[in-house]
Amino acid sequence: MKKFMIILIAVFAGVVSGCATGAVYTKMVPPDYSIQKKQPYILAVQTSGGKETNPAWVSQISSESFKEALVESINKSGAFSRIVIADHADYMLDVDIVDLAQPWWGGIDMTVTMTAEWKLTSMKDKVVVFQENITKPYKAAFGDALLAVERLRMANEGAARENIREGLKKLSELTLAAESKVDSAKQPSTGTSFVGGKPAASVLAKKTGDGLPLPVRAEETTAEPTVKPEPIPQNIQRSGYTLEYETMVSSLTKGAFDSALAQADMLYQKSQKTDGAKQNKYLALLERGKVALAARKFDQSIADLQEAEKRFLTIEGTISLTEGFGSILTDDTAMEYEAEMHEKLMISPYLIIAYLSTGDFNGAIVERNRTITKINQYIQEKPDERAYLENPFARYLTAIMYEMEDKKDDANIEYKKLKWDQEIVRIDSKKGKTTDLVILVDVGLAPQKTQVKWGPMPIPGVGVVGFAYAEYAPTPSEVATCNIYLDEESIGSAKLLYDLENTVITQYHKNKPALQAKIVARMTAKATTQFAAKMAAKEV
């Protein structure tokens, strides 16, 4: 059997850079940006010209991510009154990414220049009131990130950020004249919901162009909607599960793994006894198993991870992929936690490491086979979710184990899926017996869920409906690079294998519109049912 020495280093502080990932919309929003003149009109937004990122190639900016960044920038700066769908807007803003000039070689500093066409059209008479190509560069210096692919992504985000900043500045300087779609003289009194100029008898969920849920009448109407209720998002302070684990996380960041394990065990025991926390029992077990792995308590890690996974697979499918991303729902706090896909797909790779650490190679082989089976199964069931369900960490461990079994062809298959041609060359060029040293650095904290509350939304005759959902927030990175030293001599640096945070957040924003629409429909149905029950009781 081929010899490998595998070292797992757990660092709970941040994420190192690595292979090509798409621009993250939050990094394209100008921070603390404000404008002097705010336009008092209603805006609709469209974007085009973006490209999806191929992980094996170079970082790009998708139209969807750019739109999210643009919408958030407008909302944060107050550049316009609000953003709605096109039919109900005073102006339509079209921003087309004409060119994203990127360096074709990996230089020390990476400069990207974005050219975007900004066009503002009056929806009243379809006249273009502003049209200009805006070109802005941004340089990511070598000190910003060690790897070129990471610097390129940062340069992409910076160029988009500066383009948005300049575009909004130019729009704020315009002198616009338009009749607002919302006539203040027709505003209903507080506590009354109007749709189409009439009190709404009931509401259903409908998606707007910017992905937000919009209340509409259940019955079709030919009347032009002039006023509609719009829930206002309110950020809620972290509480509950996230706060409970802060002490444990603090111990992890200090490298006090034994203390962290003791705290994780205490929280698990609490989940067993407290009625309100029982729905988190297996999540707490999953947390304890992962911390046990970092603390080198491999047998406990194996037992905890396997028990948690068994339960997650038992209830698999009872919550849809979309709903799983928003597991904080009003009046749904009694739901048992169902692990999301990326969490379930990480269990077997960690079990592989735990088994190898105990010297149980056969146990590791079983988990290796289960890992690949699960990935292929999930991708076959949801082929459009491949980018989210693919797990390079699991693929790499699988390839290593095939090499340990001297199964070069099987290992090459996994390396081809990872698009790691250099590893294939390495295998084919090896001669004689050698021992390879593999260092896996487990870095960072997963993106955290924070509760976002929408409402109150008044429904005449029913009452006030509000709901909450989970918003993923990136965890600030404290680790920029990871250099490897042997006998006090540098032998290179670690490369990013799997950016889990970016994968999770990208998938979340893809599913967010459907999530919001489902929650609105669910909450409205509950309110309508309660209202009908009250009316029936009165009649009796």
C-alpha positions, 0 to 999 in steps of 0.5 A, a space after each residue: 500500500 502506498 504511504 501517505 502521511 496526512 496531517 489535519 490542522 484546524 484553525 478556526 479563524 478565517 479562509 485562505 485564498 485559492 482557486 477561481 471563485 465568482 465575485 461576492 455581491 457584498 464585496 461589490 457594495 461601496 462601504 459607508 457610501 452616501 450621496 449629497 442629493 437623493 432622488 425622490 423617485 421609484 426605481 426598477 433595476 436590470 443588469 446584464 453582461 455578466 458571466 458565470 465563473 468556471 472554477 477551473 478558469 478565472 473569476 468573473 462577475 455574474 449579472 445576478 451578483 452585480 444586480 444584488 450589489 447594485 440594489 443594495 448600494 442604492 438602498 444603503 445610500 438612499 439614492 432613490 426612494 425605493 426599488 420595485 418592479 418595472 410596471 410600478 416604477 418612475 424610472 428604469 435603470 439598466 446597467 450592462 457590463 460591457 467589458 471586464 478587462 483582466 490581466 491574462 497573466 499572474 502578476 504581482 499586482 492585479 488590475 481589473 478595469 470594468 466598463 459598464 453602460 448606465 442607462 436611465 429611462 423614464 417609464 412615463 414616456 420611455 425617454 432615455 434621460 441618462 446614458 453613459 459608459 463608465 470605466 473604473 479600474 481597481 488594483 489588488 496588490 500582492 499584499 492583499 492576497 498571496 494567490 493570483 486567483 484570489 487577487 483577481 477576484 478582489 480586483 473584480 469586486 473592487 472594479 465593480 464597487 468603484 463603477 457602482 460608486 461612480 454611477 450612483 454619483 452621476 445619477 444623483 447629479 441629474 435633475 429629474 422630473 417624474 410623477 411618482 407612482 405612489 400619490 400621497 393623496 391616495 395613501 390609505 390610513 395606517 393599518 389598511 392594506 390597499 392593492 389596485 386602489 381597493 382594500 385587499 380581501 386576501 393576499 398571495 405571494 408573488 415575486 417582484 423583479 428584484 426578488 422580493 415578495 410583493 402582496 397582490 390581490 387574490 382576484 384578478 383586477 384590471 385596475 392599475 395598482 397605485 398603492 401597495 404594502 411593502 414590508 420593511 426589513 429589520 435586522 434582528 440582533 443575534 440570539 439563541 443558538 448562535 449566542 450559546 456557542 460564542 464561548 465555545 467558538 472563543 476557545 476554538 479561536 484560541 486553540 484551546 480545543 479541550 476546553 471547546 470540547 467540554 463546552 460543546 459537550 455541555 451544550 449537547 447535554 443541555 439540548 437533551 434536557 431542555 424542551 425548547 432546545 431538543 430540535 437542535 439535539 443532533 445539530 449539537 451532536 454534530 458540533 461536538 463531533 467536529 470539535 472532538 476531531 480538532 481536539 484529537 478525540 477521534 473515537 468520540 468524533 466518529 461516534 458523534 458524527 455517525 449518530 448525527 448523520 444517521 438522524 439527518 439521513 432519516 429525516 432527509 427530504 422532509 424540508 426542501 433545499 430552499 426551505 433549508 436555507 431559511 430555517 428561521 421562520 415565524 411560528 416554526 421554532 419547534 421544527 427539528 433541525 435538518 442539516 443542509 446539503 453542504 453540512 451532510 456532505 462534509 460529515 463523511 470527509 471528516 470521518 475519513 480523517 478520523 478513521 485514518 487518524 486511528 489507523 482504521 484504513 478499512 473504516 476510511 474506505 467505507 466512508 470514502 465510498 459513501 462520500 462519492 456515492 452521496 455526492 453523485 446521488 445528490 447531483 443526479 437528483 439536482 443537476 442544476 445545483 451541481 456547483 453547490 453540491 460538488 465537494 472538492 475536499 471530499 474529492 481530494 481525500 478520495 483521490 489520496 485514498 485511491 493513491 494509498 491503495 495504488 489505484 492510480 486510474 481511480 485517483 486520476 479520475 478524481 483529479 480530472 474532476 477537480 481539474 488538477 492536471 498537475 496531480 495527474 502528471 505527478 502520479 504518472 511521473 513517480 518512480 519507486 516507493 516514496 512517502 508523500 506528506 499531505 497537510 490539510 488546514 481546516 480554516 475558518 468559521 462557517 457563515 452565520 445565520 442572523 434573523 431578518 424580520 419582515 413586517 408588520 404587513 397589515 391585512 384588512 379583516 385579518 390583522 397584521 402578518 409578520 415573518 422572519 427568515 435566516 440571512 447568511 452573514 460572512 464570517 470576517 477572515 483573520 487568516 490571509 495566507 498559510 505558509 508551510 515550514 519544514 525544519 524552519 525552512 519555507 516549503 511553500 504555501 497552502 492553496 484553497 481547496 474548498 471555499 465553503 463560505 462562498 459556496 453556501 452564500 452563493 447558493 443562499 442568494 440563488 434560493 432567496 427569492 423562492 424562500 421569501 415567496 414561500 414564507 409569505 404564502 405560508 404566513 398569509 395562509 395561517 392568518 387567513 385560516 385564523 381569520 376564518 376561524 374567528 368569523 365562524 366562531 362569531 357566527 356560532 
